[in-house]
Amino acid sequence: MSASVPRLVIAAPSSGSGKTTVATGLMAAFAARGLAVSPHKVGPDYIDPGYHALATGRVGRNLDAYLCGPELVGPLFLHGAQGCDIAVVEGVMGLYDGAAGEGELASTAHVAKLLGAPVVLVVDASSQSRSVAALVHGFASWDPEVRVGGVILNKVASDRHEELLREALEQAGVPVLGVLRRAPQVDTPSRHLGLVPVAERQGAAVEAVAAMAAQVLDGCDLGALEALARAAGAVPGGSAPWTPASPTHHPTRSDEADERRAPVVAIAAGPAFTFSYAEHTELLTAAGADVVTFDPLRDEELPEGTAGLVIGGGFPEVYASELSANQPLRKAVAELAGSGAPVAAECAGLLYLCRELDGLPMCGVLDAGARMSERLTLGYRDAVAVGDSVLTAAGTRMRGHEFHRTVVEPGSGAEPAWGVRGPRPRVEGFVQRGVHASYLHTHWASEPGVARRFVERCRTS
């Protein structure tokens, strides 16, 4: 594909300004025009990409310069944008907010520079008039390498309010590309970890995305936004699209035989387990696995022939009663883990493998209890594998992200999964036989050997 795919980054001065509404609505509006739209999200967020997928009909993908490294941002973007007419990238937090203590790393501004993409700044104008010019001027001039190509004014109260804002912004030299009135119908419900995922809302989520699209169509200059995207030019650095296939792997007759007996890797899905990066499935498939999804809320058996199990993040605490009530599946998971088969569990998956969650029986694979907590644990982590496991060799360094309001006691097993580096070094997670369970969300594209190692263990366990 061409490395000059038209693209925009939707950013804001701070969280809560309306980025998700504008980005999702813009994706849907472009798609309604007949454009193939590639949706992306800066950072580790799993929930917004679900709304992006509804808006575009394509898988929402993350661009995280901390988890994957800056060098993979361009290639991962181009991989997701293959065959598309335009790409829309939703930012994270405020435009210049990155990983704590790491400068611009992983900020929306950093990703915009790595992509060479123009930025559209979404400003909550509800409590200001002329001051908006100073705000926009500051964001546009802070880093000369970040090109703020326009502003969309959100939560504008009236025609008179809009007039005052436009007059002020004329002096800032940044064009107004849209004005959105207050519209409660586009709000999406949230709870302790952010928005409620699409998988839990279904019809309501479709209606919310349609309302976002209608608001953007009514209030934004789509022609000007598309023209700005088409002026982006080539992605810097001559990036080629990322591929899940190992660049050093060459098929052999043995490989062809393995392909005929591709091990079944079951991935937990459904409303309780919605957190997964699309690249993980692609990497597992490229490594020779037959990837099949199942819903622990509904399915009483693992997929036929399951040789390995991946249980990602989500909200098991919301569905603890239903998960506990599905005793046949809990037993099947425990038996698979007890056989030594590879099991990779992150965050929600860790809770599901515990003995109990808030007093309700879970799978009992791990001799640990989990419970809800009022304390939010949030942030990037720099980790190193303590020992060998089905995912990594001892000493493998990976970066991860924690985001939960639960506690697992004890926090690590006799063989921990990770040593977490930093001001407060600690060990975390569990490795026992074929099980690797941890709170850390990781992005396997940063270490493709993870998927190959896992699938190989599925073949040989």
C-alpha positions in Angstrom: 0.0 0.0 0.0 1.0 3.6 -0.3 2.8 5.1 2.7 0.9 8.4 2.0 -2.5 7.2 3.2 -4.6 10.3 4.1 -4.8 10.7 7.9 -5.9 12.9 10.8 -5.2 12.8 14.5 -8.1 13.9 16.7 -6.6 15.4 19.9 -7.7 17.7 22.8 -6.3 19.9 25.5 -7.5 17.3 28.2 -9.6 14.3 28.7 -13.3 14.9 28.7 -13.2 17.4 25.8 -15.1 15.2 23.4 -12.3 13.3 21.4 -14.2 10.0 21.3 -17.4 11.7 20.1 -15.7 13.6 17.4 -13.3 10.8 16.3 -16.0 8.1 16.2 -18.5 10.4 14.6 -16.0 11.5 12.0 -15.1 7.9 11.2 -18.8 7.0 10.7 -19.4 10.2 8.7 -16.5 9.4 6.3 -17.7 5.8 6.0 -21.2 7.1 5.1 -19.6 9.0 2.3 -18.4 5.7 0.9 -14.8 5.9 2.1 -13.0 2.9 3.6 -11.9 4.3 6.9 -9.1 2.9 9.0 -9.7 3.5 12.8 -6.9 3.9 15.3 -6.5 4.8 19.0 -3.4 6.2 20.7 -2.5 4.3 23.8 -3.5 1.1 25.5 -7.3 1.7 25.6 -9.3 -1.3 24.5 -12.8 0.2 24.7 -12.8 3.1 22.3 -11.6 0.8 19.4 -14.9 -1.1 19.8 -16.9 2.0 19.0 -14.5 2.8 16.2 -15.1 -0.7 14.7 -18.9 -0.1 14.8 -18.4 3.2 13.0 -16.2 1.9 10.2 -16.8 -1.9 9.9 -13.1 -2.5 10.4 -11.1 -3.7 13.4 -10.1 -0.8 15.7 -6.3 -0.8 16.3 -4.1 0.8 18.9 -0.9 2.8 18.4 1.2 2.8 21.5 4.8 4.1 21.4 5.4 2.8 25.0 4.2 -0.7 24.6 5.5 -1.3 21.1 8.3 1.2 20.8 8.2 4.3 18.5 9.7 2.4 15.7 6.6 0.2 15.3 4.0 3.0 15.3 4.3 3.8 11.6 4.4 0.1 10.5 1.5 -0.9 12.7 -0.5 2.1 11.4 0.2 1.1 7.8 -0.7 -2.5 8.5 -4.1 -1.4 9.8 -4.7 1.1 7.0 -4.1 -1.3 4.1 -6.8 -0.9 1.5 -8.3 2.2 3.1 -9.0 5.6 1.7 -8.5 7.6 4.9 -7.4 7.0 8.5 -8.7 8.6 11.7 -6.5 8.4 14.8 -8.2 9.2 18.2 -5.7 10.6 20.7 -5.4 9.9 24.4 -5.6 12.4 27.4 -4.3 15.8 26.5 -2.3 16.3 23.3 1.1 16.5 25.1 0.4 14.0 28.0 2.5 10.9 27.7 3.9 8.1 29.9 4.6 9.5 33.4 8.2 10.7 33.7 9.0 9.9 30.1 8.6 13.3 28.4 6.5 13.1 25.2 6.8 9.3 24.9 3.5 7.7 23.9 1.6 11.0 23.9 -0.8 11.9 21.1 1.7 14.6 20.0 4.5 12.0 19.8 2.3 9.6 17.7 1.2 12.4 15.4 4.9 13.3 14.8 5.8 9.6 14.2 2.9 9.5 11.6 3.5 12.9 10.1 -0.2 13.5 10.6 -2.0 16.8 11.0 -3.8 17.3 14.3 -7.4 18.5 14.8 -7.9 19.9 18.3 -11.2 19.3 20.0 -11.9 22.1 22.5 -14.6 22.0 25.1 -15.8 25.6 24.7 -18.6 25.4 27.2 -17.1 27.9 29.8 -15.1 30.3 27.7 -15.3 32.7 24.8 -12.2 34.9 23.8 -9.9 32.8 26.0 -10.3 29.9 23.5 -7.8 31.8 21.3 -5.1 31.8 23.9 -5.7 28.1 24.6 -5.5 27.0 21.0 -2.6 29.3 20.3 -0.7 27.7 23.1 -1.3 24.2 22.0 -0.5 25.0 18.3 2.8 26.7 19.1 4.1 24.5 22.0 5.9 22.1 19.7 6.7 23.3 16.1 6.9 19.7 14.9 3.2 19.2 15.8 1.0 20.6 13.1 -2.4 21.7 14.5 -4.4 22.0 11.3 -7.7 23.0 12.7 -10.0 23.1 15.7 -13.4 21.7 16.4 -15.4 23.5 19.0 -17.5 21.3 21.2 -20.4 22.0 23.6 -21.1 25.4 22.1 -24.2 26.9 23.7 -25.7 29.2 21.1 -25.2 31.0 17.8 -24.0 34.0 19.7 -21.5 31.9 21.6 -20.2 30.4 18.3 -19.8 33.9 16.9 -17.7 35.0 19.8 -15.5 31.9 19.6 -15.0 32.3 15.8 -14.0 35.9 16.2 -11.4 35.0 18.8 -9.9 32.2 16.8 -9.4 34.4 13.8 -6.6 36.0 15.7 -5.0 32.6 16.6 -4.7 31.7 12.9 -6.1 28.2 13.3 -9.2 27.4 11.2 -12.4 26.3 12.7 -13.3 23.0 11.1 -16.5 22.3 13.1 -18.8 23.5 15.8 -20.8 21.0 17.8 -23.7 21.9 20.1 -24.4 20.2 23.4 -26.0 16.9 22.7 -26.6 14.5 25.6 -27.9 11.7 23.3 -24.3 11.0 22.1 -23.0 10.4 25.6 -22.0 6.8 26.3 -22.3 5.3 29.8 -19.3 4.7 31.9 -18.3 2.9 35.1 -15.2 2.2 37.2 -12.8 1.7 34.3 -14.2 4.0 31.6 -16.8 3.6 28.9 -19.0 0.5 28.8 -17.7 -1.7 26.0 -19.7 -2.2 22.8 -20.1 -5.9 23.5 -22.2 -5.0 26.5 -24.4 -2.4 24.9 -25.0 -3.8 21.4 -28.1 -2.0 20.0 -27.6 1.1 22.3 -24.0 1.3 21.1 -25.1 1.3 17.5 -27.5 4.2 18.3 -24.8 6.1 20.1 -22.5 5.9 17.1 -25.2 6.9 14.7 -25.9 10.0 17.0 -22.2 10.9 16.9 -22.1 10.6 13.2 -25.2 12.8 12.8 -23.7 15.5 15.1 -20.4 15.5 13.1 -22.2 15.6 9.8 -24.3 18.5 11.0 -21.5 20.5 12.6 -18.2 19.8 10.8 -16.8 20.7 7.4 -16.1 17.2 6.1 -14.6 18.5 2.9 -12.1 20.6 4.8 -11.3 17.7 7.1 -10.7 15.3 4.3 -8.6 17.9 2.4 -6.4 18.3 5.5 -6.0 14.5 5.8 -5.0 14.2 2.1 -2.3 16.9 2.6 -0.5 14.7 5.1 2.1 13.3 2.7 4.1 10.1 3.3 4.6 8.5 6.7 8.1 9.6 7.9 11.0 7.2 7.8 10.0 5.2 4.8 8.0 2.8 6.9 6.7 -0.5 5.5 3.5 -2.1 6.9 4.1 -4.4 9.8 3.5 -8.1 9.2 2.6 -10.8 11.7 4.8 -13.3 9.9 8.4 -13.5 11.1 10.7 -11.9 8.5 13.3 -14.6 9.2 10.9 -17.6 8.9 11.0 -19.7 5.8 8.5 -22.5 5.3 9.8 -26.1 5.2 8.1 -29.4 4.7 8.0 -29.8 8.4 6.2 -26.5 8.7 3.6 -27.6 6.1 2.9 -30.7 8.1 2.5 -28.6 11.2 0.1 -26.4 9.3 -2.1 -29.4 8.5 -2.3 -30.1 12.3 -2.6 -26.5 13.4 -3.2 -26.5 17.2 -6.5 -24.9 18.3 -5.9 -21.8 20.4 -9.1 -20.7 22.1 -9.5 -17.0 22.9 -12.0 -15.9 25.5 -14.5 -13.3 24.2 -18.0 -12.1 24.9 -19.1 -9.3 27.2 -16.8 -10.4 30.1 -13.6 -10.5 28.1 -13.5 -7.7 25.6 -9.9 -6.5 25.9 -7.7 -7.9 23.1 -5.4 -6.4 20.5 -6.2 -7.5 16.9 -2.5 -8.2 16.3 -2.5 -11.0 18.9 -4.9 -13.1 16.8 -2.9 -12.3 13.7 0.4 -13.3 15.3 -1.1 -16.6 16.6 -2.5 -17.4 13.2 0.8 -16.5 11.5 2.5 -18.8 13.9 0.3 -21.7 12.7 -2.5 -21.7 15.2 -6.2 -22.3 14.4 -7.7 -19.4 16.5 -11.2 -20.0 17.8 -13.2 -17.7 20.1 -15.6 -18.7 22.9 -17.8 -16.9 25.4 -17.3 -18.0 29.1 -20.7 -16.6 29.9 -22.5 -18.8 27.5 -20.4 -21.8 26.4 -20.1 -24.7 28.7 -17.2 -26.3 26.8 -14.0 -25.1 25.3 -13.8 -25.3 21.5 -13.2 -28.8 20.3 -9.5 -29.8 20.3 -8.4 -26.8 22.3 -4.6 -27.1 22.8 -4.0 -23.6 24.3 -6.0 -20.9 25.9 -5.8 -17.1 25.9 -7.9 -15.2 28.4 -7.4 -11.4 28.0 -8.8 -8.4 29.9 -12.3 -7.3 30.5 -14.8 -7.0 33.3 -15.2 -10.4 35.1 -16.1 -8.5 38.2 -19.3 -7.3 36.5 -20.2 -10.8 35.5 -18.8 -12.8 38.4 -22.1 -14.5 39.2 -22.6 -15.7 35.6 -19.0 -16.8 35.3 -19.2 -18.7 38.6 -22.5 -20.3 37.6 -21.0 -21.8 34.4 -19.4 -24.6 36.4 -18.9 -27.0 33.4 -16.6 -24.4 31.7 -14.8 -23.6 34.9 -14.1 -27.3 35.3 -12.9 -27.6 31.6 -10.5 -24.7 32.1 -9.1 -26.2 35.3 -8.6 -29.5 33.6 -6.9 -28.0 30.6 -4.5 -26.0 32.8 -3.9 -29.1 35.0 -2.9 -31.1 31.9 0.0 -28.7 31.4 -1.5 -27.0 28.2 -0.4 -23.4 27.6 -2.7 -20.9 29.2 -2.0 -17.1 28.9 -4.1 -14.9 31.1 -4.0 -11.1 31.5 -5.8 -9.1 34.2 -9.4 -10.3 33.8 -8.0 -13.7 32.8 -5.9 -13.7 36.0 -9.1 -13.1 38.1 -10.9 -15.9 36.3 -8.2 -18.4 37.0 -8.2 -17.5 40.7 -9.8 -19.6 43.4 -12.6 -17.0 43.9 -13.6 -13.5 42.9 -15.5 -11.5 45.5 -16.3 -14.8 47.3 -17.7 -16.5 44.2 -15.9 -19.7 42.9 -13.8 -19.2 39.8 -11.7 -21.8 38.0 -9.3 -22.5 40.9 -6.3 -22.9 38.7 -4.4 -20.5 40.9 -4.3 -20.7 44.7 -5.2 -17.1 45.1 -8.3 -15.0 45.8 -9.4 -11.9 44.0 -11.6 -9.1 45.2 -12.8 -5.6 44.1 -10.9 -2.6 45.6 -11.6 1.1 45.8 -8.1 1.8 44.7 -7.4 2.3 41.0 -4.1 0.7 39.8 -3.1 2.4 36.6 0.0 3.0 34.6 2.7 1.7 32.2 5.1 -0.9 33.5 8.6 -1.9 32.5 8.9 -5.7 33.2 11.3 -8.5 32.8 10.4 -12.2 32.7 11.6 -13.8 36.0 11.8 -17.3 34.5 11.0 -19.4 31.5 7.3 -19.7 30.6 5.0 -20.6 27.7 5.3 -16.9 26.6 8.9 -15.8 27.2 12.3 -17.0 28.1 13.8 -15.8 31.4 15.2 -12.3 31.0 12.9 -11.2 28.2 12.0 -7.6 28.7 8.6 -6.3 27.8 6.6 -3.3 28.6 3.0 -3.5 29.9 0.1 -1.6 31.2 -2.0 -2.1 34.4 -5.6 -0.8 34.7 -7.8 -2.4 37.4 -9.7 -1.9 40.6 -9.1 -5.4 41.9 -6.6 -7.1 44.2 -5.2 -10.6 44.0 -3.8 -12.2 47.1 -1.1 -13.3 47.1 0.1 -11.1 44.3 2.6 -13.6 42.9 3.2 -17.3 43.0 6.3 -19.4 43.9 7.4 -18.6 40.3 6.3 -15.0 39.5 5.6 -14.0 35.9 7.3 -10.6 35.9 9.8 -8.5 37.8 8.5 -5.0 37.5 11.3 -2.4 37.3 11.2 1.2 38.6 11.2 3.1 41.8 9.3 0.3 43.6 10.6 -3.0 42.1 8.4 -6.0 42.8 7.5 -9.4 41.4 4.0 -10.0 40.0 1.9 -12.8 38.5 2.0 -16.5 38.4 3.9 -19.1 36.3 3.0 -22.8 37.0 3.3 -25.6 34.5 1.8 -24.1 31.3 0.1 -21.2 32.9 1.3 -17.6 32.6 -1.1 -15.2 34.5 -0.5 -11.6 35.3 -2.1 -8.2 35.7 0.0 -6.8 32.9 -1.5 -6.1 29.5 1.2 -6.6 26.9 1.3 -6.0 23.1 2.8 -9.0 21.5 3.8 -7.1 18.3 6.6 -5.7 20.4 8.0 -9.3 20.9 6.6 -11.5 18.1 8.5 -14.5 19.6 5.8 -14.6 22.3 3.1 -15.9 19.8 5.5 -18.3 18.1 6.7 -19.7 21.5 3.1 -20.1 22.7 1.9 -22.0 19.5 5.0 -24.2 19.6 4.2 -25.2 23.2 0.6 -25.9 22.1 2.0 -28.4 19.5 4.2 -30.1 22.0 2.4 -30.1 25.3 
